[in-house]
């Protein structure tokens, strides 16, 4: 894990990803975190990087 304060970006390296689909299913919740970060970039071997742009406090409307 690495934080770049100038870009307000958190980089997460997953060395042994078991199931990238699990991460993608959590991306919406990660994007709503209000911690002063604008994006998370998750890198995994043999898988394309996942970039999650943060939109703090953006909640889905109940339907």
DRENVO-224995 format. One record per residue: x, y, z of N, C-alpha, C in turn. Coordinates in pm, whole numbers, plus 50000, padded with zeros to 5 digits. Example, Ala and Ser with C-alpha at 12.3 -4.5 7.8 and 13.67 -1.06 7.14 Angstrom:
% residues 2
513194943150780512304955050780513204967050780/512854977550708513674989450714512905000350787/
***
This chain:
% residues 63
500854988450000500005000050000500905012350000/500525022149918501285034549910500315046149894/500585057149962499745069049952500555080249891/500005086749788500625098349725499755110549758/500145118349860499295129449903499095140149797/500075142849713499925153249612498815149749512/498685136849479497635132449386496405127349459/496455127049592495355121649674494955107749624/495985099449606495775086049551496375075549643/495635064749661496125053149735496355041949634/497565036549637497905025149551497935012649637/497245002549592497194989849666497684978949571/498674971349613499194960449532498734947249595/497994939449518497534926249563498414915849497/499304910049574500264900549520499624887349480/498654882849556497974870149530496464872149523/495974878049415494524879949407493804866649391/492914863749481492154851349474490984852549379/490314863949387489094865549309488864880249281/489394885549168489244899849141487794904449135/486864895549105485464899249099484964903949236/485484898249344485094902749479485484917249500/486654920949453487094934749466486194944049388/485854940249267484994948749184483614950349246/483124940249314481814941449377481844951249495/483024953449553483164962749665483554976749619/483784978549489484254991349437483295002849468/481995000349463481025010949491481165015849635/481315006849728481475010649869482815017949890/483855013349824485165019949835485085034149781/484385036049670484275049249608483555059349697/482715054649789481955063749876482695067250004/483905061950024484655065250145484995080150146/484825086450260485115100650274486365102150361/487525099450300488775099650376489815108750312/489375117650223490295127050161491115121350047/490685110149992491365103849880490485105349757/491105108549644490335110149521490245097449439/491255088549453491195076049378492025065249445/491575052949426492315041049465492745034249335/493995030249328494465022449214494955009249270/494294998549226494614985149275495284977549161/496504972949187497244965349087497364950949130/497214942149032497304927749055498074921448940/498904911548967499624905048858498634898248763/498924898948636498154892448528496734897848513/496394908548584495064914448574495244929548553/494394935548472494464949948449494234957548580/494934968848595494754977148715493294981548727/492854982548850491504987348880491645001448938/490985011048875491005024948923489605028248974/489535032349098488265035849160488295050749192/487495058449121487385072849146486425074849264/486855082349363486045084049483485015095149467/483825092449517482725101949522482125101049662/482785107249761482335105949899480865109249918/480255101550003478875103550045477875102949931/478175096349823477245094349712476555080949736/475355081349787474635069249820473635066149711/473485053449685472475049049587471095051849645/470195056049559468825057949604468115044549610/467305042849711466515030549723465395030849621/465205019449557464135018749457463165007949494/
***
